[in-house]
Amino acid sequence: MKSLKQRKILSVFLILIFLSGSIFPFGASDVFAQPQAGMSLPVASAPLGLTAAFTPVLLSGVKVDPEKPFHFEFILNRGNTNLQG
């Protein structure tokens, strides 16, 4: 009987919370994750400029040592990165 009473109290509390949010809405700036004022985004239909080309690191091959079967040597194409070693 006690859990039924607690459930009713919780239900009334949640209903009051949701109703208060619709009666007293927060400002629009509090709702969005991104700031709306002062952003320099282009309009939705405007074309965007191209970014600089970038080539990521690419695994080209693997050498397996026949003497040590768990010794691998990876052959990498470095692309536009400063990968060393």
C-alpha positions as CSV (number, residue, x, y, z in Angstrom):
1,M,0.0,0.0,0.0
2,K,2.9,2.3,0.8
3,S,4.5,1.8,-2.7
4,L,1.2,2.8,-4.3
5,K,1.1,6.0,-2.4
6,Q,4.7,6.8,-3.3
7,R,4.0,6.1,-6.9
8,K,1.1,8.5,-7.0
9,I,3.1,11.2,-5.3
10,L,5.9,10.7,-7.8
11,S,3.4,10.8,-10.7
12,V,1.9,14.0,-9.5
13,F,5.3,15.5,-9.0
14,L,6.4,14.6,-12.5
15,I,3.2,16.0,-14.0
16,L,3.8,19.3,-12.2
17,I,7.3,19.5,-13.5
18,F,6.3,18.9,-17.1
19,L,3.4,21.4,-16.9
20,S,5.5,24.1,-15.3
21,G,8.0,23.7,-18.2
22,S,5.2,24.3,-20.7
23,I,3.6,27.2,-18.8
24,F,6.8,28.9,-17.9
25,P,9.1,28.0,-20.8
26,F,12.8,28.7,-20.6
27,G,14.4,31.1,-23.0
28,A,15.3,29.7,-26.4
29,S,19.0,30.3,-25.7
30,D,18.8,27.8,-22.8
31,V,17.3,25.1,-25.0
32,F,19.9,24.9,-27.8
33,A,23.3,23.2,-27.3
34,Q,25.0,25.7,-29.6
35,P,25.0,29.4,-29.0
36,Q,22.6,31.2,-31.4
37,A,23.7,34.8,-31.2
38,G,26.9,36.0,-32.8
39,M,27.6,32.9,-34.9
40,S,29.1,33.4,-38.3
41,L,27.5,30.5,-40.1
42,P,26.4,30.8,-43.7
43,V,22.7,30.5,-44.6
44,A,21.5,27.0,-45.3
45,S,21.4,27.3,-49.1
46,A,24.8,28.9,-49.5
47,P,27.5,26.8,-51.0
48,L,30.6,26.1,-48.9
49,G,34.2,26.5,-50.0
50,L,36.4,23.5,-50.4
51,T,38.9,22.6,-47.7
52,A,42.5,21.8,-48.3
53,A,43.2,18.3,-49.6
54,F,44.4,15.8,-46.9
55,T,45.8,12.3,-47.4
56,P,45.6,10.2,-44.2
57,V,48.0,7.4,-43.2
58,L,47.4,4.3,-45.2
59,L,48.4,0.7,-44.4
60,S,50.0,-0.5,-47.6
61,G,51.2,-3.9,-46.5
62,V,52.5,-6.3,-43.8
63,K,55.8,-8.2,-43.7
64,V,55.8,-11.5,-41.7
65,D,59.2,-12.8,-40.6
66,P,59.3,-16.6,-41.3
67,E,61.7,-17.1,-38.4
68,K,59.4,-15.3,-35.9
69,P,55.8,-15.7,-37.0
70,F,54.5,-13.2,-34.5
71,H,57.0,-10.5,-35.6
72,F,55.2,-8.1,-38.0
73,E,56.5,-5.2,-40.0
74,F,53.9,-2.8,-41.2
75,I,54.4,-0.9,-44.4
76,L,52.7,2.6,-44.2
77,N,52.1,5.4,-46.7
78,R,52.6,8.5,-44.5
79,G,50.2,10.7,-46.5
80,N,50.2,14.3,-45.3
81,T,51.3,13.6,-41.8
82,N,54.6,13.8,-40.0
83,L,54.6,10.2,-38.9
84,Q,58.0,9.0,-37.9
85,G,59.4,5.5,-37.3
